[in-house]
Amino acid sequence: MRADFYRIRVHDMNSKEALQILKGIIGEEAYKQVLKEMAGTTVYFPAASSGTEWIDKEQRNISLKEDFYSGKYEVGDLARKYELSISRVYKIIQGRA
C-alpha cells in the first residue's frame, strides 16, 4: 500500500494496526530490531509537514497567535494549518504551551 493511504487512516487506528503499518514500511528484519531495542517504549511520530517545518516552536506559536487574533481563522482551522491538536492550539493561545 502507498504511504498516502497510511496518512489518511492514521487517526483511526489502534497501536496494533500502527505496528502492522510500520512493519510494512520498514520490513520484517528492521521491524524485529525496532521491537528488540524499543520494547515497552511509547513513541510519538509528529505529523508530516505540509510545507512549513517549524523548527523554532516559539516562532510557530507567535505565528499561530497572530493568525488567531487576526480573526481569519477558527481554532480547528489553526489545528489543521499548523498540524496540531485542537487542545494544543488552545494551550498556545492561552500561553500555556
N, C-alpha and C positions, 0 to 999 in steps of 0.2 A: 504494500500500500504506500501511497505517496505521503510525504510529510504534511501536505495541505490537509489531508483527511485527519491526521492526528491533531492538528491545531483546532479544527472545528469541534472535535469531540472532547477535548481535554477538560473542559469544565464539568462534564457529566460523568467522568469516570472515577472508579474507586482505585485504591492502591494496587490491587491485583491486576486490573486492566492496564494501569500505567506501567507496571513492571513488564507485562507482556509486550507492550509497545516498545519499551526500552530495549528489550531482548531482540525484537525485530529490527531495530535501528542499528544496534552495535554488534549484533551477532552473538552466538552461543558462548564462545570462549571468553570474550570480553565481559559478557553478562555474568558468567561464573566468577570472574575475577572481581567484578564490582561487588557481587554478593559476599565474596570472601572478605574483602577489605572493608566493606561498609555495613555489614550485617547489624541491624538494630539502630542504625542511624537514620534520622529524618533529614531529608534533603529537599530544599526548595529550589525549583527551577524558575527563574524570572521569565516573564513573557518575552517572546521575541520582539525586538523593537520594530516598529513600523516606519522607521526612518530616522528618528532622533534618539540617540542614546544619551541618557542623562548620567554622565559620569559624576557630575557635580550635583548631588541631590539638593543642596541649598539653592542653586540656580533653578533647578526644576521646580522647587517649591515656590520660589518667587514668581516664576512664570505662571504656575498654576493659580496662585493667588491673584495675579494681575488679570488672568482670564476670567476668574470667578467674579471679581469686583467690577469687571467691565460690563457685566450684565448680559453678555452674549452667550454664556454657557450655563447649563444646569450641572448639578453635581454628577449625574450619570454621564453627561457628555464629557466632562473632565476626566472621569474614570476611564472612559474609552480612549480619549486623546492621549492621556499620559500612561495608559496601561496599568492602572492601579485599581484596587478595590474601592468601592464607594466609601467604606468606613475609613480607609486610608486618606481619601480625599478630604473627608470631614475633619480628620485629625490635623491635616496640613493647614486647612483653612482656619481652624481654631488655634493653631500654633502649638499643637501637642505632638508634632512629629518632627 
